[in-house]
């Protein structure tokens, strides 16, 4: 009788064949990780031996094998009928008295309370293997109380071995149906319906970047998140910060969480979806301390299993305690061994039909099919693009034929997202109204190659695909090859390229795209005159009583993601370098920016930072950087001051930064200066005494040497970085910098546009060259060849 039951305290990962992957993992963690204070709800497993006994007792041994033999394995035309019949055979069968007694005894022995509520979860014996997760293929039943309901739930779990999706999944993965069995886990119920729940991955689920932990969650039970019914909160933690006991949360995104699933009071149904109270919709489900605790648990679990993990967690709303409910190996990115990346680039642009969260990085065109349920899939042809409200595991059998998925609802860990990653097709989720804006049969283009934002266009657009094979790509010893980067959404993917870090991180991109608000409008929010701007700013910053904190948080998050992506390589962050006309375009900016005839040569760079018109804004910039470096522990962030006209200005800015907590040399802080004005070259020796190095801005430098407005079409032909005057100035700077022991790099466009210019830089001994992402591999290849030629001379 006891072979029918195994308590969690008796289970280890070695019991996979008896209790399935889910239960084996739970038992392993329950016994081995409790000492590290990871909370796992107690429980027991009904073993695969019990399932086999049930099948034998009801003389069903060969019945399912014969039934599966009749399956149409080409078109799966009879899958629905076969699955229904297979489940009926189990649901109409009897559970033997001795098995009922074994389950009932374990229920009363393991759980002290009288008829306590439990979660009843299926756990297949081939489940959670590295090559096949089986996630979502079998059923789970929550809030089950009492022997009679428990026995029925166990039988339903047994039957779920033959859900349509599970049958199709086993066919796709090559599993023999007769050799996969069902164990059932009965686990203490965590009252997440009165708290919150979610999932976590110990890598970035989209890019596979292994340096972070990604959590998502919703109020109430997690089914809404898995199905994509609501948009969850998202949290991103940097593993190195966790290990260093620093503040690890590098990004937080507030989801709308319009609904929450709770247990029903009546007995007619198990759960209800209710509207989430507005105060909860506008509140994160976890505080920073709880997020960090979950992050530490995830790190311990990953370290223990020595592989990336997919984790389910919950918070009990009654006790306030956090629990780990499941942990299985991550099965998409962890199996990728290739050093090849296919890069997609759209070659034309037009106004998109709609936007959403991008899953994957591909571009696809095809015919859109609007389908509301799997039963409507008859018109779906291979290569069609599925457009629907949301998907669930019941959709799995038909999803293998589609070329892309678009849903109204869902987040990065919704069912549609998980399946899209597993199938290797692009998806755009959380569009809100795709089924309204896209017509059935319309030809569309799905673009997931723009970072985290997915775009849908009418018609067929042209794009190019490049297969990037890094096996034979090698970085030169000198100079270093770095990125010019501004968009945090692209950082994790770009981190896989051979590189020496980021030579120029443009702060302006984060301010204009993530912050959106002029810093002085936040400092002076209460006295803003433009009431329209004030309302928009109030809406954007509703969670921030102190408006300046909004700027610090958003800017810090953007910098931190890029710094984490390339850690421990240097990421040189340039302090803001908007011109007055560009600052004015930010929300509330017009009230704080003077109108200038030539903003390119006006109130920009260093001159702004110590001026009373912007000094409070510069303080916010410094506080954001300080948070990233000191609180989060991302000390690979270095700083750069743009458009510093004189050593005197440099000294003023450095002293001001010191008052804001950014002290050159403290905590490995290095401060560089842009060399983009002739005075920077001529006074390089003095500047070398103030700064740690130089970064040549060849566009501005050439403009000012030749007196050519590079924005003027009339004289554009005269702009030439290969001009002898420009080269002589650059040569002089390199020589002076090296004589003073300072590093010097370049982050202009010239090296990518001109072989002659790149050759000149290599021969003069430039220390680093930075390229924009679209020119990076071409630039790397060119400079590598030039450097090799130079070494051989």
ZIUR-V593933 format. One record per helix or strand. SS is the DSSP state (H for helix, E for strand). FROM is the first residue (numbers start at 1). TO is the last residue. If there is no record, write none. Layout:
ss=(SS	SS)
from=(FROM	FROM)
to=(TO	TO)
//
This chain:
ss=(H	E	H	H	H	E	E	H	H	H	H	E	E	E	E	H	H	H	E	H	E	E	H	E	H	E	E	E	H	H	E	E	H	E	E	E	H	E	H	E	H	E	H	E	E	E	E	H	E	H	E	H	H	H	H	E	H	E	H	H	H	H	E	H	H	E	H	H	E	H	H	H	E	H	H	E	H)
from=(2	5	8	13	34	40	43	48	63	79	97	118	129	132	140	147	164	177	182	192	196	212	223	233	239	249	259	271	278	288	309	322	333	340	354	363	374	385	393	404	415	426	434	443	453	463	480	488	502	507	517	519	525	531	547	571	580	587	589	599	606	615	637	647	666	671	678	684	693	698	716	724	743	750	755	768	773)
to=(4	7	10	32	36	40	46	57	69	91	110	124	129	132	144	162	173	179	188	194	201	220	227	238	243	253	263	275	281	305	315	329	335	346	359	370	379	388	399	407	423	429	437	447	458	469	485	494	506	515	517	523	527	540	566	574	583	587	591	601	609	631	641	659	668	675	682	690	696	706	718	739	746	753	764	772	792)
//
